[in-house]
Amino acid sequence: MKILLVDDDAFLRDMYATKFSEKGHTIDVAETAESALSKLHDGEYDAVLMDMIMPGMNGIELLKQIHEEKLGGEPSVLCSQIKVRARPRSRAFCGSKGIYCEGRTYTK
């Protein structure tokens, strides 16, 4: 599985990258939503694991861009570090495979 990890926290980025790599997955990392967009323009991913609270563009804004531009092959999106309940409007921004946030799975 090809996974893009997006998190401004270097420790979490490295931890997730190590764990997924050990399980045989191909990992790309981005420390900002803007750098994630660049990577998503350049290739396809099976999944994107992202932090929702980041400086600059946040996770909801990144989800919107992924959906509107159909980036990365419309991967499944997993959101981490959710501090508030996922709002129903988040469903409109998810890719065709869905979004997983805080123990809930949303699909179109």
KAKA-V584379 format. One line per field, one symbol per residue. ss: DSSP state (2 for helix, 1 for strand, 0 for the rest). phi: phi as a letter, one per 40 degrees, with the letter a starting at -180 (. if undefined). A space follows every 10 residues. Layout:
BEGIN
ss = ???
phi = ???
END
This chain:
BEGIN
ss = 0111110002 2222222222 2200011111 0022222222 2200001111 1000000022 2222222220 2220011111 0000000222 2220000011 10011100
phi = .cbbcbaccd ccdccccccc cccgccbbba cbccccdccc ccabbcabbb ccbbcgcccc ccdccdcccf cggfccbbbb gccbcccdcd dcccccchbb bfgbbbbc
END
